[in-house]
Amino acid sequence: MATGTEPHLNSGGVRTGTRAAITAPHLRTDRWWLAPAATAAGLLAFIVYSTWRAFANADYYAAPYVSPFYSPCLAENCEPMRAGPNWDLFGSWWGISPAIIILIFPLGFRLTCYYYRKAYYRGFWMSPPACAVAEPHKKYSGETRFPLILQNIHRYFFYAAIPVAGILTYDTVLAFRDENYEWGHMGLGTLVFVVNIVLIWAYTLSCHSCRHIVGGKLKHFSKHPVRYRMWQWIGKLNARHMLLAWASLVSVALADFYVYLISSGVFDDPRFF
């Protein structure tokens, strides 16, 4: 078969002289663009919302709820939260929103996540935009050069994501108080926080790095029955990693938005008991 000498086949990237002599850029007739477009729209919406909330530096605490974007609050300019995650590690010199300090860890974990890489590579960079659709770039170096080589630190962001999830679990426990810090109460916000932390843990533990850490290096599963069982459980979660990635992304935004509505006085938190 001829490899083709048409000008468009020699434009670089995947369209080089070694490509089959197909004049069309691809042969897909379905709406292949819909998935990357929806992915880009969803991620862009979260980026816009989280940026606004992170720099707002307001309406992130309404007893007993604290926004997951601001927890733990590590600056001196944090709102006082009784028994909450108030740790004044950064003094008065820190003048901007305290959310900027902590969000780098969960966002770094998601940014370097294997699924999210695929999502925004396709959605924003068209690398490639879809299966069997050639990417428009003339050069491809993968993740071997700066800055994409930094994606390899995903495992270390996973280590940082574990204590952050632990702190959000603590915040969820505190949500079983009322506005006067009395225990034994549950509001709609408590339910929102419980759903959010379950999805946060499910997404975190379904991480490919977590699966590898638990059982990826084992040569004999029979000698490590506990780790093997854990590896199987995480494997089942890992099969739903994409779903959990989106569900937890939506839930953390909704948890923050709920706190914003309560803190800004839009409505009072409905109480179940």
PyMOL commands that set and color helices and strands:
alter all, ss='L'
color gray80, all
select helices_A, chain A and resi 7-10+34-56+68-70+99-111+114-125+148-174+188-205+208-215+221-223+225-238+241-263
alter helices_A, ss='H'
color red, helices_A
select strands_A, chain A and resi 61-62+65-66+73-75+86-90
alter strands_A, ss='S'
color yellow, strands_A
deselect
rebuild
show_as cartoon
